[in-house]
Amino acid sequence: MVGLSLDGVPVNGSPPSAISGPMMGGPGGGTSTQINFPSVDPCGGHHDPAGYYHWHLVPEVANQVLAANGITEISCTNVVQTNDVTLSGFAKDGFPIYAYAVEPSDVDECGGRDAITAEFPDGVYHYVASTLAAPNVPACLKGVAANNSFRYQ
């Protein structure tokens, strides 16, 4: 698990199928853009085998990710899509996750950057949800997560 949305929905990283599952075609029938991705709803979420719902996409930019991958027949209508910069949640290392309508180009290897936001007027390191890639969650975490964080009980 990468973190939690502001609504309390877990945000997961790459699903197991993205590591060892069958290939799925990308735009144009799938060439060099092929991805391994599970069956998810238009906002990038689904239930795990235990019945818990979680996301593999930061949903505030799900429509941009879908369009970037040639998927235009469906759209995420249950989550308001950002038209600027939206605080989406917090990673388990404590840093915020933001959805940008226009993805900044100055992100580090984890997909994060230092910048001023509405919630942090003095600036803060934060992760940026990709508007192109699926999953669009941070590739890695810069901070240190607490032991036994985010356990289901």
GIFENPE-V110191 format. One record per residue. N is the residue number from 0. PSI is psi in whole degrees, 0 to 359 (NA if undefined). NEAR is the number of other C-alpha atoms within 8 Angstrom. Layout:
BEGIN
n=N psi=PSI near=NEAR
n=N psi=PSI near=NEAR
END
This chain:
BEGIN
n=0 psi=135 near=7
n=1 psi=321 near=11
n=2 psi=201 near=12
n=3 psi=143 near=13
n=4 psi=169 near=11
n=5 psi=338 near=9
n=6 psi=359 near=6
n=7 psi=5 near=6
n=8 psi=129 near=10
n=9 psi=142 near=12
n=10 psi=114 near=15
n=11 psi=162 near=12
n=12 psi=213 near=11
n=13 psi=129 near=8
n=14 psi=160 near=10
n=15 psi=325 near=7
n=16 psi=337 near=10
n=17 psi=342 near=11
n=18 psi=318 near=8
n=19 psi=10 near=7
n=20 psi=181 near=9
n=21 psi=154 near=6
n=22 psi=143 near=8
n=23 psi=140 near=9
n=24 psi=145 near=11
n=25 psi=204 near=12
n=26 psi=141 near=10
n=27 psi=24 near=7
n=28 psi=359 near=6
n=29 psi=110 near=10
n=30 psi=245 near=9
n=31 psi=354 near=4
n=32 psi=15 near=8
n=33 psi=142 near=10
n=34 psi=158 near=9
n=35 psi=117 near=12
n=36 psi=141 near=11
n=37 psi=173 near=7
n=38 psi=119 near=5
n=39 psi=161 near=8
n=40 psi=173 near=7
n=41 psi=341 near=11
n=42 psi=4 near=15
n=43 psi=20 near=12
n=44 psi=164 near=12
n=45 psi=174 near=10
n=46 psi=142 near=9
n=47 psi=174 near=8
n=48 psi=334 near=5
n=49 psi=355 near=5
n=50 psi=2 near=6
n=51 psi=130 near=7
n=52 psi=141 near=10
n=53 psi=164 near=12
n=54 psi=148 near=14
n=55 psi=357 near=15
n=56 psi=149 near=13
n=57 psi=110 near=14
n=58 psi=340 near=11
n=59 psi=345 near=12
n=60 psi=20 near=15
n=61 psi=319 near=16
n=62 psi=325 near=12
n=63 psi=319 near=9
n=64 psi=316 near=14
n=65 psi=311 near=12
n=66 psi=320 near=9
n=67 psi=337 near=10
n=68 psi=18 near=10
n=69 psi=18 near=9
n=70 psi=108 near=9
n=71 psi=356 near=7
n=72 psi=341 near=4
n=73 psi=163 near=6
n=74 psi=157 near=10
n=75 psi=112 near=10
n=76 psi=351 near=7
n=77 psi=348 near=5
n=78 psi=129 near=8
n=79 psi=128 near=6
n=80 psi=139 near=9
n=81 psi=145 near=11
n=82 psi=8 near=6
n=83 psi=253 near=7
n=84 psi=126 near=9
n=85 psi=129 near=9
n=86 psi=120 near=9
n=87 psi=324 near=12
n=88 psi=198 near=12
n=89 psi=136 near=13
n=90 psi=161 near=12
n=91 psi=354 near=13
n=92 psi=3 near=12
n=93 psi=346 near=8
n=94 psi=144 near=11
n=95 psi=156 near=12
n=96 psi=125 near=13
n=97 psi=147 near=13
n=98 psi=124 near=15
n=99 psi=137 near=15
n=100 psi=322 near=10
n=101 psi=111 near=6
n=102 psi=126 near=9
n=103 psi=151 near=7
n=104 psi=354 near=4
n=105 psi=43 near=5
n=106 psi=153 near=10
n=107 psi=189 near=7
n=108 psi=339 near=7
n=109 psi=356 near=11
n=110 psi=26 near=13
n=111 psi=169 near=12
n=112 psi=161 near=11
n=113 psi=127 near=8
n=114 psi=161 near=8
n=115 psi=138 near=9
n=116 psi=169 near=9
n=117 psi=322 near=5
n=118 psi=337 near=4
n=119 psi=78 near=8
n=120 psi=346 near=7
n=121 psi=0 near=6
n=122 psi=153 near=9
n=123 psi=146 near=9
n=124 psi=134 near=10
n=125 psi=158 near=12
n=126 psi=149 near=13
n=127 psi=124 near=16
n=128 psi=128 near=15
n=129 psi=143 near=13
n=130 psi=2 near=14
n=131 psi=320 near=10
n=132 psi=150 near=9
n=133 psi=125 near=9
n=134 psi=155 near=8
n=135 psi=24 near=13
n=136 psi=168 near=14
n=137 psi=138 near=13
n=138 psi=334 near=8
n=139 psi=172 near=7
n=140 psi=135 near=9
n=141 psi=326 near=6
n=142 psi=188 near=7
n=143 psi=126 near=6
n=144 psi=150 near=8
n=145 psi=150 near=7
n=146 psi=141 near=4
n=147 psi=36 near=5
n=148 psi=149 near=7
n=149 psi=57 near=5
n=150 psi=141 near=5
n=151 psi=132 near=3
n=152 psi=NA near=2
END
